[in-house]
Amino acid sequence: MRIDYLEAHPDFIPILSQWHHEQWSYLNPSRTVDDRIEEFKQETTGKGIPVTFVAISENVLLGSSSIVANDMDTRMDLSPWLASVYVAPQHREQGVGSALVRRTVEEAKKLEIETLYLFTPDREKFYKRLGWTVLEVSEYRGENNVIMKLRLTSDENLNSSI
Ligand SMILES: CC(C)(COP(=O)(O)OP(=O)(O)OC[C@H]1O[C@@H](n2cnc3c(N)ncnc32)[C@H](O)[C@@H]1OP(=O)(O)O)[C@@H](O)C(=O)NCCC(=O)NCCS
């Protein structure tokens, strides 16, 4: 398995958009698959965020992970976010999701991001194992979500803290 920028694999954009749509369309019902395709096409590797990584094995797409500026419109004060961590069902529980998160966090460090956020309805344990801590529990789009954070720099280098 290898992890690469989605931008280097544009052929995967339609299927990835479809997967994401099936998983998360309930969060924003007006966002279409075509909207997702267009958003992915506009990402530009090496220019910061948004950025998406894909896990690939023998030219088969396994999953993806992104960094986006905003992922929760009720918490625009928090940025940026780890978002859209997704592994196709048949490839789960083999370490692909963890590898995607780790690679994405490495990218965030390269971008000199101090703190990364995420929200999850049910995957707190998965992220805790990867070093994330709970910031708060927040109702969002009618369900309870846990907002988590990961510090990427030591506290003494920070001017402010959340
Ligand atoms: C959440 C998700 C990305 C995890 O992907 P994954 O590839 O299964 O992740 P991993 O294999 O790295 O880890 C999953 C579990 O399998 C375990 N695991 C990892 N490698 C394993 C292996 N070789 N054998 C058995 N179990 C293994 C991990 O310990 C982990 O357990 P935990 O969740 O209790 O911590 C995936 O389930 C998914 O796409 N879900 C739908 C979308 C979603 O919910 N995304 C998260 C939004 S916040």
The ligand as an ORCA input file, in Angstrom:
! r2SCAN-3c Opt
* xyz 0 1
  C     -12.961      4.864     10.562
  C     -12.236      4.154      9.410
  C     -11.623      5.220      8.508
  C     -11.123      3.275      9.969
  O     -10.408      2.728      8.868
  P      -9.602      1.351      9.012
  O      -8.789      1.179      7.811
  O     -10.512      0.265      9.425
  O      -8.661      1.758     10.247
  P      -7.547      0.852     10.935
  O      -7.511     -0.497     10.320
  O      -6.289      1.623     10.958
  O      -8.094      0.783     12.407
  C      -9.405      0.305     12.666
  C      -9.365     -0.709     13.766
  O      -8.804     -1.887     13.265
  C      -7.742     -2.296     14.108
  N      -6.706     -2.882     13.240
  C      -5.747     -2.246     12.571
  N      -4.982     -3.119     11.895
  C      -5.509     -4.341     12.138
  C      -5.186     -5.631     11.719
  N      -4.150     -5.855     10.906
  N      -5.970     -6.633     12.135
  C      -7.019     -6.416     12.950
  N      -7.383     -5.198     13.382
  C      -6.625     -4.172     12.991
  C      -7.266     -1.048     14.799
  O      -6.708     -1.348     16.053
  C      -8.508     -0.230     14.919
  O      -9.207     -0.453     16.095
  P      -9.940      0.778     16.861
  O     -10.844      1.463     15.843
  O     -10.696      0.116     17.942
  O      -8.860      1.703     17.311
  C     -13.228      3.245      8.622
  O     -13.890      2.385      9.515
  C     -14.261      4.027      7.820
  O     -14.006      4.455      6.698
  N     -15.476      4.195      8.389
  C     -16.540      4.919      7.696
  C     -16.205      6.413      7.633
  C     -15.906      6.984      9.002
  O     -16.603      6.722      9.972
  N     -14.841      7.780      9.061
  C     -14.432      8.472     10.273
  C     -15.186      9.715     10.333
  S     -14.804     10.592     11.826
*
